[in-house]
């Protein structure tokens, strides 16, 4: 028996006026998912506990069987693990996004124009982070380059005593209403302001601004974390597990859980990712002796944050027609029974362009008991109509691994 999770990040949405009250899941051409929903089990799962802000960090921990109430230590520390940043007890990590702010003279009056720094390419982002590091790194604070706009600040011997607002939660808004709050807020604000001064004079940003294109003229700190400790996935479930993702957060969860982290150079963490390559890599892992594979695809979430309706629909369609088929083909070729779970980690409604904590729709398909001969429109409304609501992610994972649940 093989077990597969297809995690379509942020796929779920609210009814859209542009779609006559339907959602991207409703209108997307997704024959495999719809057939699995017709033959399998569908319902809702509450992946984000009520005391947490909805996000991929908490939700994916939950779905992978690590209750956030017990194991969540912050987003950025999981990303630090993936990036190979050495963490000690007493260290604090922060996500350091390259973002684009408006240019009002008073820093607090500037607005968050783009949480991704103009969708900056990694090669350009690394040069900008190097420029900041050259002037600001010291024995207490070190900035590390990551992928695209996602980077990390390591603070040695710092306290986790300040709250931050994610930049994707404040698009178009005045940043003065969302500045850090707490004991270390003044120091963190000073860091962001000085980093912005350095970035403003970099040739890359000057050239982009001259062309009227998006650029990365600021760093926004958020997502504090401390060193994470997760029980080993294989010892917890007696399954050899692997994880595929282009983002450091998911890779960090996998590494912390002792899972095989499977890298794909053509995976980008955006709408231009290699959808088929992820499916082929998952198939190869299962063929090579893996028991469980978790395929994370960021594209629907990125589209939701950017407010791009057609790209979100397209991302869902690519997952269905490019990511899933290589896995199904491999299972047929091997003559292997499998159980496949397909779901988002959270809602990313186009209306608000950030995350929402609504219970997410899922499909669970078991090749031994279910068939794909019929079709329904699998979406948020149909999943809710099944009257099956699971209260947490670990309960859903247990259902996946329970052969009697079908």
GIJOUR-V622482 format. One record per residue. N is the residue number from 1. NEAR is the number of other ideal C-beta (glycine too) atoms within 8 Angstrom. Layout:
n={N:N}
near={NEAR:NEAR}
//
This chain:
n={1:2:3:4:5:6:7:8:9:10:11:12:13:14:15:16:17:18:19:20:21:22:23:24:25:26:27:28:29:30:31:32:33:34:35:36:37:38:39:40:41:42:43:44:45:46:47:48:49:50:51:52:53:54:55:56:57:58:59:60:61:62:63:64:65:66:67:68:69:70:71:72:73:74:75:76:77:78:79:80:81:82:83:84:85:86:87:88:89:90:91:92:93:94:95:96:97:98:99:100:101:102:103:104:105:106:107:108:109:110:111:112:113:114:115:116:117:118:119:120:121:122:123:124:125:126:127:128:129:130:131:132:133:134:135:136:137:138:139:140:141:142:143:144:145:146:147:148:149:150:151:152:153:154:155:156:157:158:159:160:161:162:163:164:165:166:167:168:169:170:171:172:173:174:175:176:177:178:179:180:181:182:183:184:185:186:187:188:189:190:191:192:193:194:195:196:197:198:199:200:201:202:203:204:205:206:207:208:209:210:211:212:213:214:215:216:217:218:219:220:221:222:223:224:225:226:227:228:229:230:231:232:233:234:235:236:237:238:239:240:241:242:243:244:245:246:247:248:249:250:251:252:253:254:255:256:257:258:259:260:261:262:263:264:265:266:267:268:269:270:271:272:273:274:275:276:277:278:279:280:281:282:283:284:285:286:287:288:289:290:291:292:293:294:295:296:297:298:299:300:301:302:303:304:305:306:307:308:309:310:311:312:313:314:315:316:317:318:319:320:321:322:323:324:325:326:327:328:329:330:331:332:333:334:335:336:337:338:339:340:341:342:343:344:345:346:347:348:349:350:351:352:353:354:355:356:357:358:359:360:361:362:363:364:365:366:367:368:369:370:371:372:373:374:375:376:377:378:379:380:381:382:383:384:385:386:387:388:389:390:391:392:393:394:395:396:397:398:399:400:401:402:403:404:405:406}
near={8:13:14:14:14:13:13:13:14:18:16:13:15:9:8:13:6:5:12:5:6:9:14:15:14:11:8:10:6:13:9:12:12:12:12:15:12:10:11:12:9:13:12:13:15:12:14:14:11:5:4:10:6:11:12:14:12:15:14:14:14:15:15:12:10:13:11:12:7:6:11:10:10:14:11:14:15:17:19:16:14:14:11:5:10:4:11:7:5:6:13:11:18:15:14:12:15:15:17:12:12:6:5:8:3:6:9:8:9:14:11:16:10:11:13:12:16:11:10:14:7:8:6:10:18:9:10:15:14:9:11:13:10:7:8:12:8:6:3:7:11:9:15:12:8:11:9:14:13:11:15:15:15:14:11:11:6:10:6:9:6:12:6:11:8:11:12:9:9:12:13:6:9:9:13:9:7:10:9:11:6:8:6:11:11:6:7:13:10:8:13:12:9:10:12:13:8:12:16:8:7:11:5:11:14:9:8:11:10:6:6:4:7:9:12:16:12:13:15:11:13:11:12:12:16:13:9:13:6:11:7:8:14:11:8:7:10:4:10:9:15:15:15:14:12:11:13:13:14:14:13:16:15:15:11:11:13:9:12:10:10:11:5:11:4:7:13:9:12:11:10:4:14:9:12:9:10:15:15:9:11:17:12:9:13:16:8:6:5:12:10:13:16:14:14:13:15:14:15:18:12:13:15:14:13:9:7:9:12:6:11:15:11:10:16:15:11:11:17:14:11:10:16:15:10:12:15:9:9:13:13:7:6:8:4:9:9:11:15:14:14:12:16:14:12:17:14:18:11:14:6:6:12:11:12:11:9:8:7:14:16:13:15:14:14:12:9:6:5:11:5:10:5:8:6:8:6:14:11:12:8:13:13:8:6:9:5:8:9:11:5:12:14:10:10:15:11:9:10:11:10:7:8:4:7:10}
//
